[in-house]
Amino acid sequence: MKEAQLKDVKATFSAIVDQAVAGEPTIVTRHGRKEAVVLSFEEYERLSKVPTFGELLAAFPGDADDVPERSQRPSRSYNSEF
């Protein structure tokens, strides 16, 4: 991934967007610090879609026999007197 200073990004923004769409994001620096990234909208959407835990479980590639059954814990009895 290439880096460019903010002043250079301002001057060549159209070319940087074209490069991002072509699959080459650019890290934008300001005063030597990494501040932002210019990337394609397609890549942004891919990165921003975090699957839910349920979706991850549903995508589990194994068989039902691969996951052991949970054993039932004995219920705890609580003393209501203090």
Secondary structure, 3 states (H helix, E strand, C coil): CEEEEHHHHHHCHHHHHHHHHCCCCEEEEECCEEEEEECCHHHHHHHHCCCCHHHHHHCCCCCHHHCCCCCCCCCCCCCCCC
